[in-house]
């Protein structure tokens, strides 16, 4: 019976570490996206910020519209578009829609 208690404690601690790790990764991904927004030219920054924040904080129902808007905003800037669509936050949103 003691072995079962030890195993239960081990798995509880492992699940807690996994959850903490995932939360830290999500925080890092959000920060990476927000830094990318801050590095944009002034003319794009506010509009792209709104769409990225929808991807981060908005409801699932707004994901598709936010991705379409981001695509349209960055269409004239292929290098920026490529950079943003490689961000994990954006990539996760694309995968969510599939």
N, C-alpha and C positions, 0 to 999 in steps of 0.2 A: 504494500500500500504506500510505503514511503517513496518508492520509485515513481509511482504515479503522481504524487504531489510534487516531486522534483521536476518531472517532465512537464507538468501543468505550469509550474512556475517558470520554467525555461521558455515554453512556447508563449506564455503571456508576455514575458520580457522581450522575446524576439518580435512578436507582433507590434509591441509598443515601439521598438526601435525602427521597425519598417515604416510604421505610420509617421514617426518623427522625421525619418529620412525623406519620405515622399513629400511631407509638408515643407521641408527645407528646400527640396528640389523645385517645388512649385513656386516658392517665394523667389528663388534664384531666377527662374524662368520669367516671372513677372518683372523683376528688376531689369533683366536683360532687354525685355521688350520696351520698358519705359526709358531706358538709356538710349536705345535705338531711336525712339521718338524724339528725344531731346537733341539728338545729333542731326535731325532733319533740317533742311532750310526753313526759314520762318514761314514762307508761303504755304508749306504743307503741314507744319507741325501740329496746329490745333485740330485740323480735320482728321489727321491720322491718329492723333492722341484719342479723339472721341471713339474712333472705330476700334482701336486696340483696347481701350478700356471696356468697350462692350464685349470684346472677346474674353477679357479677364474677369469682369465683374457682372456682366449682363446675363439675363436669362437665356436659356438654350434657344428660345424662339427668335432671338436676335442674332444668332451666330451667322446664319446664311447671309442676311442683309449686310452685316458688318464686313464679312469677307468680300462680298461683291463691291461694297463701297471702297474697301481698301484696294482691291484690284483696280478699280476705276481711277482712284486718286494717284496710284503709282504707275499706271499704264504708260504715261509719257516719260517715265524714269526707270528704264529696265534694270539698271544696276541696283536701285533702291528696292524695286519690286522683288528682285531675286533675294536680296538680303532679308527683307521682311518675311517673305514666304519660307525662308529657312529657319526663322525663329520658332522655337518649340511651341510657344503659345499659339502662333498662327497655324503651324503644322498640326497641332492637336485639334484645332477647330476644323481644319480640312478633313482630317480623319474622322472626326465626330459626324460630319455630314455624310460620309460614305456609308 
